[in-house]
């Protein structure tokens, strides 16, 4: 497992070093049929997970009224491993991120619309 994580981080470092932007989705993505939002660029302040539903909850100032506190990666997301890898590397390197979230899919465990399901992540070099 650690070998996989190490090689994933190495590959990500190479990609980040060879381009200014690593894109994984757009705010106006035509494939986002249920309405998506792209957050402002900000550093992740907290990442947490829970055993009961296994969501990965990400705290970041999104810059909009819907989901102002961040997003979550659902346990059944098809791209869960990729999203988790990008989010953890951004958190540890303090790299700004933009989150593309489904605005109609809030985290069930929050009170109100504080976190929305993450569809895509975009990383930026400082």
N, C-alpha and C positions, 0 to 999 in steps of 0.2 A: 504494500500500500504506500509506504513512504517513498519507495523508488518511483512509483507512478506520480505522486505529488511532486517530487523533485524534478522529474522530466517534464511535467506539465508546466511548472513554474519556469524552468529553463526555456522551454519553447515560447512561453508567453513573454519572457524577458527579451528573447530574440526578436519577436514580432514587434514589441513596443520600441525596441531600439532601432528597428529598420523602417519605421513609419511614424508619422506624427499622430495619427489617429487609428485606433483599432475599433472599427464600427461593428456593432451587432444589433442592427435595427435602426429604424427612423421613427420620429414622432408622427409623421404623416404617412406611415406605411399603409399601402392599399390592402395588404393582407390582414390588417388589424380591423376586423369586421365589427367588433363590439365597442369600439371607441378606445383609443389609447392616448396617453399623455406622455410627453418627453420632459423630464425634469430639467432644472437648471444644473449646471456643473457644480458639484460640491464634494467635499470629502466625507467618507463614511465615518460616523462617530461611534457606532456600535453594531455588532453582529451577534445574534443569539439564536439558539435553537432549542426545541423542546422534544421530549421523547414521545409525548402522547399523540402528536400529529406530524412530527418531523419537519415542520416548516423551518426555513432559514429566514429569520426576520432581520431586516437591514434598516438601521436608523441613518437617515440622511435628510437634510433640508431640501425638499423637492422644489419649493418655490411656487406651489399652487395650492388652492383650497382643498381639492380632493387629495387625499393621501398626503397631508403635509409632513408627516413624520417619517415617510419612507415607503418601503415595500417588503414583500415576502416572496420567497421562492417556494412554490407548492411542492409537496412531496411527490406528486405525480407529473410534474413538468417534464416534457420530453427532453429539454435541454438543461435539466437540473445540474448535471455535473459541470457543464461549461459555465453556466451562470455562477455556480458556487466557486469555481476556480477563479474566474475573473473578479468576483466580489472579494474573496479572501486576499488575492494578490493586491487589489486596490486598497484594501483596508490596511494591510501591513506596510505597504509602500507609501501610504498617504497620497495616493494618486486620485485626482478628482474623477468623479463618475457622473454620467447621466443615466437615469433609469427610464426605460419605456415601460409604462404600467398600463394594465387594463383598468380604466376608470370605473367600470361597473362591477369589479370583482374585489371587494374589500376583504381583509383578513378577518375571519370569523371571531377570533379571540380578542379583538380590540373593541373598545367602546367608541362607536362612531366610525367615521371614515378617516382613520389615521394612517393605515397602510393598505396599499393595493398590490395585487399580484403582479410580479415582475415578468415581463415578456422578453425584454432585451436589456443589455448593458452596453454602454459606450464608455471607453476609457480615453483619457487625454493625458499627454505628457505635460509637465509643468514648464 
